[in-house]
Amino acid sequence: MRGVTLTVPVVATTVTVVLMIAAMVVPAVFSWQVNADYFPPLDSIWRPRVGPGTLPALALAVGVLWYGTRLAETLSWPRLLGCVVVAGVGWLTSLATVDGWAGIGSVLGRGNEYLGDARTIHDVPATLRDFIARIPLGRADNWHTHVAGHPPGALLFFVLLVRLGLGSGLAAGWVVVVISSTTPVAVLVTLRRLGAEDLARRAAPILVFGPAAIWSAVSADAVFAAVGGWGLCCLAVAATTPNRRRAAIWAMAAGLVLGYCVLLSYGLPLLGILAVAVLLAARNIRPLPWAALSGLAVVLAFAAAGFSWWVAYPVLRERYYAGIASIRPAAYWVWGDPAALAFSAGPLLGAAVAVPLTRVRTTIRDRWPASSERTVTLLVCAATLCIALADLSFMSKAETERIWLPFVPWLLLGCALLSERWRTRGLAVQVVVALVVQTLLYTRW
């Protein structure tokens, strides 16, 4: 692997840390009301504490710093994936239970969350037909904030949990924890299918252990991240399967999963950019028509059932700006949102993005030669473009520490291009930030 000059990671990490500090300090110093609770850019409250999960979290942190890199490089592939899931469940659970079992169940159990509305749904077809009409704030029986702010696919997920007997906040929280813990597996398998197993192993500890786990344990957006990750993984399998019939089946599966992502969040059509990057990395666009058609079929099926995405989005936009978004200053959040993302992804985010971006020019000049580095460069650049478009849409003013979770692992893949020293020290920084944020701040989502 070509060496990375010291300057790029140092400058990028410094800029990231400065951005994080500025996003905290500027509103306080200039009395700028940005409407994000008491600790912008995060939607959180200052509440120092320790709890039952503190010691397990510290133990896991020490364990990964001591053994993580070695295990990631030496374990067999199946064992590595198993360890990733187990470690992910442990890390998410230990951080969440700093607040006891309430850390897993209280957020989803609130009346204004998905479960609150999901428990009232007895007729799914009628719900879909009436969904758009219940988005506006002026409607007496309007949806709660999270349900109104997303297409009905998110609500239907929690309706399913309710009908399976998993409708309590704690039960649903455990489901979210387990599903969320599979996201790094989806990303790692994608890399391996694209011929970048070496870089996948290097990135594995950083994908699992970081501050994003704070929000992943209690957020529906973490489920969206997992669904998107597995959809992209299916697409990678399709693009690297020699048998055309099997490739078409995998491509249709990818389309169905990614198509459902469109019904989970209005921001997830941006995953199409990452889907194109996967196909470019595989040097195979044959799966594209199959995936596009099956994805479109999902969206049209919902339209036939009564929910048209393209009709709902303008209505949602009106509600969004009729609420708190209208008093959240864009002049702050256009850079405050990336700062919130940096808290979630960790300070290593800057280096993870900057290093691949510096290689784009060389890669283009060399006509995009096939290599594991090229694969990571494509995926990180695509994820960065997704974030830029989401930020400039001004439809995510605040709370991006959780809203942008689906893009975090793809951004952090750039860490695999850093030197071993940078990865080792960076992992320590990521873990420490996670512990400090969870210990000092109470995050609402």
C-alpha positions in Angstrom: 0.0 0.0 0.0 1.3 3.5 -0.8 2.3 5.4 2.2 0.1 8.2 3.5 1.9 11.5 4.3 1.7 12.5 7.9 0.3 15.9 7.0 -3.1 14.8 5.6 -4.3 12.8 8.7 -3.0 15.4 11.1 -4.6 18.3 9.4 -7.9 16.5 8.8 -8.2 15.3 12.4 -7.3 18.7 13.7 -9.9 20.4 11.5 -12.5 17.8 12.8 -11.7 18.5 16.4 -11.8 22.2 15.9 -15.2 21.9 14.2 -16.5 19.9 17.1 -15.3 22.4 19.6 -16.5 25.4 17.6 -20.0 23.9 17.3 -20.1 23.7 21.1 -18.4 27.0 21.9 -19.9 29.4 19.3 -23.5 29.2 20.5 -22.5 29.7 24.1 -20.1 32.6 23.5 -22.4 34.5 21.1 -25.6 33.5 22.9 -26.8 32.0 19.6 -30.1 30.2 20.1 -29.8 27.2 17.8 -32.6 25.2 19.4 -30.9 21.9 20.2 -31.3 21.4 23.9 -28.5 22.4 26.2 -25.4 21.0 24.5 -25.4 21.8 20.8 -24.6 20.4 18.2 -25.9 17.3 20.0 -29.5 16.9 21.1 -28.4 16.2 24.6 -28.3 17.3 28.3 -25.3 17.7 30.5 -25.7 14.8 33.0 -22.4 13.3 34.4 -23.0 9.8 35.8 -21.9 6.2 36.0 -24.0 3.1 36.0 -24.2 -0.7 35.6 -22.8 -0.5 32.1 -19.8 1.6 32.9 -17.4 -1.1 34.0 -18.3 -3.5 31.2 -17.8 -0.7 28.7 -14.4 0.0 30.2 -13.5 -3.7 30.1 -14.5 -3.9 26.4 -12.6 -0.8 25.6 -9.4 -2.2 27.2 -10.0 -5.5 25.4 -10.3 -4.1 22.0 -7.3 -1.8 22.4 -5.2 -4.7 23.5 -6.5 -7.5 21.3 -8.7 -6.0 18.6 -6.3 -5.4 15.8 -4.5 -8.7 16.3 -7.8 -10.7 16.3 -9.1 -8.8 13.2 -6.0 -9.7 11.3 -5.6 -13.4 12.4 -9.1 -14.9 13.0 -10.7 -16.9 10.2 -13.3 -14.9 8.3 -16.4 -16.6 9.8 -15.0 -16.3 13.4 -14.2 -12.6 12.7 -17.8 -11.9 11.7 -19.1 -13.7 14.7 -16.8 -11.7 17.0 -17.9 -8.5 15.3 -21.6 -9.2 16.1 -20.9 -10.3 19.7 -18.6 -7.4 20.3 -21.1 -5.0 18.8 -23.9 -6.3 21.0 -21.7 -6.0 24.1 -20.5 -2.5 23.2 -23.9 -1.1 22.4 -25.4 -2.7 25.5 -22.7 -1.6 27.9 -22.9 2.0 26.8 -26.7 2.0 26.9 -26.9 0.5 30.3 -24.8 3.3 31.8 -28.4 4.4 32.5 -29.5 0.9 33.5 -32.1 -1.1 31.6 -33.8 2.2 31.0 -31.0 3.1 28.6 -32.3 0.5 26.2 -36.0 0.7 26.8 -36.9 4.2 27.8 -36.3 6.0 24.5 -38.3 3.7 22.2 -40.9 3.5 25.0 -41.8 7.2 24.9 -45.3 8.1 23.8 -44.0 10.3 20.9 -41.8 7.5 19.4 -42.7 4.9 16.8 -44.1 2.4 19.3 -46.6 4.9 20.6 -48.3 5.1 17.2 -47.5 1.4 16.2 -49.6 0.2 19.2 -52.7 2.0 17.7 -52.4 0.4 14.3 -55.0 -2.3 13.7 -55.6 -1.9 10.0 -52.4 -1.6 7.9 -54.1 -0.9 4.5 -56.2 1.8 6.0 -53.1 3.3 7.7 -51.3 3.5 4.4 -54.2 5.1 2.7 -54.5 7.8 5.4 -50.8 8.2 6.1 -50.2 11.3 4.1 -53.3 13.1 5.4 -52.1 12.6 9.0 -48.6 14.3 8.4 -49.6 18.0 8.7 -49.5 19.5 12.2 -53.0 21.0 11.6 -54.5 17.6 11.6 -56.1 16.7 15.0 -54.8 13.2 14.9 -51.5 14.0 13.3 -48.6 11.5 13.6 -46.0 12.0 16.3 -42.8 13.6 15.2 -40.8 10.5 14.2 -43.6 8.8 12.4 -44.6 12.0 10.5 -41.0 12.6 9.5 -40.5 9.2 7.8 -42.3 7.1 5.2 -44.5 4.4 6.6 -41.9 1.6 6.2 -40.4 2.7 9.6 -43.8 2.6 11.3 -44.6 -0.8 9.9 -41.4 -2.2 11.3 -42.6 -1.4 14.8 -46.1 -2.5 14.0 -44.5 -5.9 13.2 -42.7 -5.9 16.5 -45.9 -5.1 18.4 -47.7 -8.0 16.7 -44.8 -10.3 17.5 -45.2 -9.5 21.2 -42.1 -7.2 21.2 -44.0 -4.0 21.6 -42.5 -2.8 24.9 -39.7 -0.3 24.9 -37.2 -2.8 26.3 -38.1 -5.6 23.9 -38.0 -3.3 20.9 -34.7 -1.9 22.2 -33.1 -5.3 22.3 -34.2 -5.9 18.7 -32.6 -2.7 17.6 -29.4 -3.5 19.4 -29.1 -6.9 17.7 -30.0 -5.6 14.2 -27.7 -2.7 14.6 -24.8 -5.0 15.5 -25.0 -6.6 12.1 -24.3 -3.4 10.2 -20.5 -3.8 10.4 -20.8 -7.4 9.2 -22.7 -6.2 6.1 -20.0 -3.6 5.4 -17.2 -6.1 5.9 -18.8 -8.7 3.7 -19.3 -6.1 1.0 -15.6 -5.2 1.1 -14.6 -8.8 0.9 -16.8 -9.5 -2.1 -15.2 -6.5 -3.8 -11.8 -7.9 -3.2 -10.8 -5.8 -0.2 -10.6 -8.3 2.6 -7.3 -7.0 3.8 -8.7 -3.5 4.3 -11.9 -4.9 5.8 -9.9 -6.6 8.5 -8.1 -3.3 9.2 -11.3 -1.4 9.5 -13.2 -3.9 11.6 -12.4 -2.7 15.1 -13.1 0.9 14.2 -16.4 0.0 12.6 -17.6 -1.7 15.8 -16.1 0.4 18.6 -16.9 4.0 18.4 -19.3 6.7 19.7 -21.9 5.9 17.0 -22.9 3.0 19.3 -24.4 5.5 21.8 -27.2 6.3 19.3 -27.3 2.9 17.6 -28.6 1.1 20.6 -31.8 3.2 20.9 -32.4 4.6 17.4 -34.6 3.4 14.6 -32.0 5.0 12.3 -29.6 2.3 13.4 -32.1 -0.2 11.9 -32.1 1.8 8.7 -28.3 1.6 8.6 -28.4 -2.2 8.9 -31.1 -2.5 6.2 -29.1 -0.2 3.9 -25.9 -2.1 4.6 -27.4 -5.5 3.8 -29.0 -4.1 0.6 -25.6 -2.8 -0.6 -24.0 -6.2 0.5 -26.6 -8.0 -1.7 -25.6 -5.7 -4.6 -21.9 -6.5 -4.1 -22.7 -10.2 -4.2 -24.7 -9.7 -7.4 -21.9 -7.8 -9.0 -19.3 -10.4 -8.2 -21.3 -13.6 -8.9 -20.2 -15.1 -12.3 -23.5 -17.1 -12.8 -25.8 -14.6 -14.5 -29.0 -16.2 -13.1 -27.8 -16.1 -9.6 -26.4 -12.6 -10.1 -29.9 -11.5 -11.2 -31.5 -13.0 -8.2 -29.1 -11.3 -5.8 -29.6 -8.0 -7.7 -33.3 -8.2 -7.3 -32.9 -9.0 -3.6 -30.7 -5.9 -3.4 -33.3 -3.8 -5.1 -36.1 -5.1 -2.8 -34.0 -4.2 0.3 -32.8 -0.9 -1.0 -36.3 -0.1 -2.3 -37.6 -0.6 1.2 -35.0 1.7 2.5 -36.7 4.5 0.5 -39.8 3.7 2.5 -37.8 3.9 5.8 -36.4 7.4 5.5 -36.7 10.3 3.1 -33.0 10.7 3.1 -32.1 7.1 2.2 -32.6 7.4 -1.6 -29.1 8.8 -1.3 -27.9 5.2 -0.8 -28.3 5.0 -4.6 -25.0 6.9 -4.8 -23.3 4.2 -2.7 -25.0 1.5 -4.8 -23.4 3.0 -7.9 -20.0 3.1 -6.1 -20.4 -0.6 -5.3 -21.0 -1.4 -9.0 -18.1 0.7 -10.1 -15.8 -1.0 -7.5 -16.9 -4.4 -8.9 -16.5 -3.1 -12.5 -19.9 -4.6 -13.3 -23.1 -2.6 -14.0 -25.1 -5.6 -15.2 -27.0 -5.9 -11.9 -28.2 -2.3 -12.1 -31.4 -2.9 -14.2 -32.5 -5.8 -12.0 -31.9 -3.9 -8.8 -33.5 -0.7 -10.1 -36.6 -2.5 -11.3 -37.2 -4.5 -8.1 -36.5 -1.3 -6.0 -39.0 0.6 -8.1 -41.5 -2.2 -7.6 -41.4 -1.8 -3.8 -42.0 2.0 -4.1 -44.9 1.5 -6.6 -46.4 -1.3 -4.4 -46.7 1.2 -1.6 -48.1 3.8 -4.0 -50.8 1.3 -5.1 -51.6 0.6 -1.4 -52.1 4.4 -0.8 -48.8 5.9 0.0 -47.0 7.7 -2.8 -43.5 8.8 -1.7 -43.4 11.7 -4.2 -46.7 13.1 -2.9 -45.7 12.7 0.8 -42.4 14.4 0.6 -43.7 17.9 -0.1 -46.3 17.5 2.7 -43.5 16.4 5.1 -41.4 19.4 4.1 -44.2 21.7 5.0 -44.6 20.1 8.4 -40.9 20.2 9.0 -40.7 23.9 8.4 -43.9 24.5 10.4 -42.1 23.1 13.4 -38.8 23.6 15.2 -36.8 23.6 11.9 -38.1 27.1 11.1 -36.2 28.5 14.1 -33.1 26.5 13.7 -30.7 28.8 11.9 -29.3 27.4 8.7 -26.1 29.5 9.1 -25.2 27.4 12.1 -26.5 24.0 11.1 -24.9 23.9 7.7 -21.6 23.3 9.6 -23.2 22.2 12.9 -24.6 19.1 11.3 -21.2 17.8 10.2 -19.9 18.6 13.7 -22.7 16.5 15.2 -21.8 13.7 12.7 -18.2 14.0 13.9 -19.3 13.3 17.5 -21.2 10.2 16.3 -18.5 8.9 13.9 -15.6 10.1 16.1 -12.7 12.5 15.6 -11.1 10.0 13.3 -13.8 10.8 10.7 -11.7 13.7 9.2 -8.7 11.5 8.5 -11.0 8.7 7.3 -12.5 11.0 4.6 -9.5 13.1 3.8 -7.1 10.3 2.9 -9.3 8.7 0.3 -10.2 12.1 -1.2 -6.5 12.9 -1.7 -6.2 9.7 -3.7 -9.0 10.4 -6.2 -6.8 12.4 -8.5 -4.1 9.8 -8.6 -6.7 7.0 -9.1 -8.4 8.8 -12.0 -5.0 9.5 -13.6 -4.2 5.8 -13.4 -7.6 5.0 -14.9 -9.1 3.6 -11.8 -6.9 0.4 -11.5 -8.5 -2.5 -9.7 -7.3 -2.6 -6.1 -8.6 -2.8 -2.6 -7.6 0.8 -2.1 -9.7 1.8 -5.1 -12.7 0.1 -3.6 -12.4 1.9 -0.3 -11.8 5.2 -2.1 -14.9 4.9 -4.2 -17.1 3.9 -1.2 -15.8 6.7 1.1 -16.2 9.3 -1.7 -19.7 8.2 -2.4 -20.6 8.3 1.3 -19.1 11.8 1.6 -21.2 13.0 -1.4 -24.3 11.6 0.4 -23.5 13.6 3.5 -22.9 16.8 1.4 -26.2 16.5 -0.4 -28.1 15.7 2.9 -26.5 18.7 4.6 -27.3 21.1 1.7 -30.9 19.9 1.6 -31.5 21.6 5.0 -33.9 18.8 5.8 -31.6 17.6 8.6 -31.0 20.6 10.8 -29.8 19.0 14.1 -30.0 15.4 15.3 -27.6 14.2 12.6 -25.7 12.3 15.2 -28.4 9.6 14.7 -30.1 10.6 11.3 -26.8 10.1 9.4 -26.0 6.7 11.1 -26.6 4.8 7.8 -23.6 6.6 6.2 -21.2 6.4 9.2 -19.6 3.0 8.6 -19.0 3.7 4.9 -17.2 6.9 5.8 -15.1 5.2 8.5 -13.8 2.7 5.9 -11.2 5.3 5.0 -9.5 4.4 8.3 -8.2 1.3 6.6 -6.0 3.4 4.5 -4.2 4.9 7.5 -1.0 3.5 8.9 -1.1 1.0 11.7 0.1 3.6 14.2 -2.8 5.9 13.1 -5.3 3.1 13.3 -4.2 2.0 16.8 -4.1 5.5 18.3 -7.3 6.5 16.4 -9.2 3.5 17.8 -8.2 4.6 21.3 -9.4 8.1 20.6 -12.7 6.7 19.2 -13.3 4.6 22.3 -12.4 7.3 24.7 -14.8 9.8 23.0 -17.6 7.2 23.2 -17.0 6.7 27.0 -16.7 10.4 27.7 -19.8 11.4 25.7 -22.0 8.7 27.3 -20.7 9.4 30.8 -21.1 13.2 30.6 -24.1 13.7 28.4 -27.6 12.3 28.3 -28.6 11.9 24.7 -32.3 12.0 23.9 -32.3 9.7 20.9 
